[in-house]
């Protein structure tokens, strides 16, 4: 042929180059639609115009664009492909082909403009209606993708012009391809989604999707120490195993590492190390290690945030003439070349490609290894275990340096700067820093000294033989100092994080300050949280670091025991720190609840939840029926160590992911809380498990709530009782009164045995000098030894006994029965011989039509004052005993009847009579005055000068407007309190001075309950409500103690030379038919 008529490829003599040129020409023709005439319609080229999954198509191609990364093993066609028809007019010569540089993907982003790699042009989709042989494994409408052979080995049918490849050649040897190759012995069917999405294992998004599924399945099957905090966590070894299971066939470890590090370096990253993986955080690198733990980022689990790119070592060869195992492929990193190569050859080939992981992050872990600085001769002279031991010792030392460095950064970059920063107000800046940073300086000092000693010892050993024989003795000196500072810092970390988070939410200046400090180069892009929790994570790592050294230390080395002691001490510190952390997490929950509590308008309460030591015992859901029993109300209850709170849970109006707790009922103080189980009941809605919550006091009530099941109800009841018991134990030094039982079985009220309601008591000294007790009931008078229930017996049968009193100097018992005041000789009642007859003989009536009386000593005189009601007035008659001591023989005449009517001489004489023009309730004696408690308040009566009487409080004094403006309040008692007087009402109590003026600096004591009577035991005032007794300090108004019970009442209050006597009565717990008589005994030292 004439040379002038040669074609563009006619002068090419190499068969390989001829095949390449022909294949390129065919590919260009297929893409441009200019297929040769011999192509059959049954062989359809792939449509590259389709926009697959939102990736850019050929129309987005910029032919002038430069590739960011160029390195061997990367094909630009796979990253930014275009229709070859747009550049087909350009001359493709050998020089241009050689100038094309290949690069491996470096930067991974999920941008919508990132291109999905096209299928290799060697793959054609073949319709099922063609004449080619079909594999038995293919069914339905699937397409078979086949590699078109090159011009070197292509067999062409002369009749059809079709390119024929046998699908199952029995004489062919087995073909093994790279993991991503579509050919494995037979030509496999490539999966294709319904939408035509291209599927390839080399796509990072495909790998990421399957990796996410495997991690989720992994966490469903097993749990590790951090699963609760990081539910999508996995360690390095598990990640490698997952990638190995995803990639078909066997892949090199380097490929697996590249893929996972690609996930970590993506923008945004798919995975990150957890807070406890110190090595991975500091190096910003993934490690194939069981001790390094990572987690998936939840915000990156959706399809849009997945990393989208191509990992070229897993792609099929882009040469259209390349088959697995075929030599002479012109691609320098053809994956099909790896099939029959040795592992060493494969390793050399693979090291040419560039890792997905960014090269900008330099890892210095290798350079810091001990073996990198040790001499070759030294390494050869050592055993493998000793080398590993030295590496472990070296790792402990250099990580200790890192630890101290980061603690100094916490000090210099954050703590010290924040102390002078203006982002927080000056008056609370120091307190805030104390809450956030706590005692980090103590820890910094300990570890600075430890690090210095370790480095000095390391340098000394390096100057000798380069080996560290022992180091446990150094560590042991410092580890014994860990307990106190770590127990103070570790448990507090959760609260420190909460304080910082709360401040950042409220204070944009503080938020900007933290961001500014985090952006500093020395912080290495680590978050502020990393530095705060560092001591906690470091302490937990010590056991692993020291354990690695201990494992490789020979038994004969003295360091073995030292290391063992260090590990045990650190585990003990970590265990106690974990226990403390449980408590502080509870405190954190208390703080969170406190920030979410909302009160109804006009009903604010100070729950004191931010006080140190506050504790949340339990929280849970209950239901309560409405007052019409028409609907149920959902309640969320909180049991704190000071209140029970009933709330309704609602969505927060400011944050849809948050909730608020709206207080439904008044918070119930624990001391005013009572709980009872009610028998299960059935309703149309199913079985119910009611629990009765009782809020004692004037503002309380009874609330019947329903638990979901019996176990929950029992748990709540037990927890409430436990909380109350813990409160009592914590306040045992604060409690000032104890209950001494005087009788708990003698007085029963039932149908078979009824001794009547106990109404009054009085103590006295019997004939033998023994302390005795007289008890008045509706059926008579009982007497016995004080405190001995078995000795109490009836001595006088008389109905409706309301009051009794004893005049000990005269040995007279006064009894008010059915509005008649009687006087009895005390000794005649104590005598067991003919007691009834003697008692009938030795008594007399004092006065009739009496509402109440009072007996005692006033102004050094023994007086008995009886009150008669006359219309709206109250008339008082004053009596004095004239009989002397009835035990004295000289007083025997008072038992002898004489005169015309045969009467005994009167034991009393009336000395005075006075009245007040209002209703009187009671009276008691001051030192020289009589106090009459009446509807106007307190009338002060001077028996020697009745015209000098005065009324308290003064109705004309505006300071007492709060008293006179309060309707339906009833005065109860008036007591001398040092230089002032305490005026007690059933709603409150307050102080006045000796002139009757309001004491402004004294507290207004507002009763929790509604007392029917009061008593005074300096410095405490005691109010008797029907369901509890409350004790208040008169100087502060503080509620000191609550004694709960049923049907509680005061039976006797009297001042004595030694101490006040306070008797009470209540229904016996568990036996409501019995009445328990008790005495309040002071457990404190009375003030002088």
ABEGO torsion letter per residue (X at the ends): XBAAABBAAAABABAAAAAAAAAAAAAAAAAAGBBBAABBAABBBBBAABBBGGBBBAAABBAABBBABBBBGBBAAAABBBBAAAAAABBBBAAAAAABBBBBBABBBABAABBBBBBBAABBBBBAABABBBBAABBEABBBBBBBBBAAABBBBAAAGBBBBBABBAABBBBBBBAABABBGBBBBBBBBAAGBBBBAABAAAAAAAAAAAAAAAAAABBBAAAAABAABBBAAAAAAAAAAABBEBBBAAAAAAAAAAAAABOBBABBBBAABAAAAAAGBBBBBAABBBBBBAAAABAAABBBBBBAAABBBABAABBBGBBGBABAABAAAAAABBAAAAAAAAAABBBABBAABBBAAAAABAAAABBAAAAAABBAAAAAAAAAAAAAAAAAAAAAAAAAAAAAAAAAAAAABAABBAAAAAAAAAAAAEAAAAAAAAAAAAAAAAAAAAAAAAABAGBBABAAAAAAAAAAAAAAAAAAAAAAAAAAAAAAAAAAAABAAAAAAAAAAAABAAAGGBBAAAAAAAAAAAAAAAAAAAAAAAAABBAABAAAAAAAAAAAAAAAAAAAAAAAAAAAAAAAAAAAAAAABBBBBGBBBBAGAABBGBBBABBBBBBBBBAAGABBBBBBBBBBAABBBBBBBBBBAABAABBBBBBABBBBBAAABBBBBBBBBBBAAEBBBBBBBBBBEAABEBBBBBBABAAAAAAAAAAAAAAAAAAAAAAAAABABBBBBABAAABBBBAABBAEBBABBBBBBBAAGBBBBBBBBAAEBBBBBBGBAAABBBABBBBGBABBBBBAAAGBBBBBBGGBBBBBBAAAAABABGAAAAAAABBBBABBGBABBBBEBBGGBBBBBBBBBBEABBBBBBBBBAAEBAABAAAAAAABBBEAAGBBBBABBBABBBBBABBBABBBBBAABBBBBBAAEBBBBBAABAAABBBOBBAABAAAAAAAABBGBBBABBBBBEABBBBBBAABBBBBBAAGBBBAABBBBBBABBBABBBBBOABBBBBBAABBBBBBAAAGBBABBBBBBGBBBABBBBBAABBBBBBBBBBBGBAABBBBBBBBBABBBBX
